[in-house]
């Protein structure tokens, strides 16, 4: 064998090892997030669920959640599943869209008229809780959290 052939074999072997070593890491770096939601005052309407991965996403008034879903409330409960969630730190915000108008209804003073909740069942004073209080770590193939609405 000449030097050029050996170089090709070494290069090809390196590529095979690189591809093979990358596959399991990718599979293990995401998981399924299951959110059990309770405390709905009725079974009317929908649970509006937003998943945030940063302070900016959480505090922004716009449509900045990394994942959102709307699910029917049944027997005053709901369960949401997000798949392929990358490992990291997240926060969840939820509200009960009881009248199905796709928005959080508030009174004249800006106080929510519909039930809401956050991951870690965090509470806020004169507004939503701080992001650091709602954060949880996604670090396993499956993570289940519970949120009770107020």
KAHUDA-V793087 format. One record per backbone hydrogen bond with DSSP energy under -1.0 kcal/mol. NH is the residue of the N-H (numbers start at 1). CO is the residue of the C=O. E is the energy in kcal/mol with one decimal. If there is no record, write none. Layout:
BEGIN
((NH | CO | E) (NH | CO | E))
END
This chain:
BEGIN
((6 | 2 | -1.8) (7 | 3 | -1.9) (8 | 4 | -2.0) (9 | 5 | -2.2) (10 | 6 | -2.5) (11 | 7 | -2.4) (12 | 8 | -2.8) (13 | 9 | -2.6) (14 | 10 | -2.2) (15 | 11 | -2.2) (16 | 12 | -2.3) (17 | 13 | -2.3) (18 | 14 | -2.3) (19 | 15 | -2.4) (20 | 16 | -2.5) (21 | 17 | -2.3) (22 | 18 | -1.3) (23 | 19 | -1.4) (26 | 22 | -1.7) (27 | 23 | -1.9) (28 | 24 | -1.9) (31 | 85 | -2.0) (32 | 141 | -2.5) (33 | 82 | -3.1) (34 | 143 | -3.1) (35 | 80 | -3.2) (36 | 145 | -2.8) (37 | 78 | -3.1) (38 | 147 | -2.3) (40 | 76 | -1.1) (46 | 97 | -1.6) (47 | 71 | -3.4) (48 | 95 | -2.9) (49 | 69 | -2.7) (50 | 93 | -2.7) (51 | 67 | -3.1) (52 | 91 | -3.1) (58 | 54 | -2.2) (59 | 55 | -2.6) (60 | 56 | -1.6) (64 | 62 | -1.4) (66 | 51 | -1.9) (67 | 51 | -1.2) (69 | 49 | -2.2) (71 | 47 | -2.3) (73 | 45 | -1.7) (74 | 77 | -2.6) (77 | 74 | -1.4) (78 | 37 | -2.0) (80 | 35 | -2.4) (82 | 33 | -2.7) (85 | 31 | -2.9) (87 | 29 | -2.7) (88 | 138 | -1.8) (90 | 136 | -2.6) (91 | 52 | -2.1) (93 | 50 | -2.1) (94 | 117 | -2.6) (95 | 48 | -1.8) (96 | 115 | -2.9) (97 | 46 | -2.6) (98 | 96 | -2.0) (100 | 97 | -1.5) (107 | 111 | -2.6) (110 | 107 | -2.1) (113 | 105 | -3.5) (117 | 94 | -2.3) (119 | 92 | -2.0) (121 | 118 | -1.6) (122 | 119 | -1.5) (133 | 130 | -1.2) (135 | 131 | -1.3) (136 | 90 | -2.2) (138 | 88 | -3.5) (143 | 32 | -2.7) (145 | 34 | -2.8) (147 | 36 | -2.8) (149 | 38 | -3.0) (150 | 116 | -2.8))
END
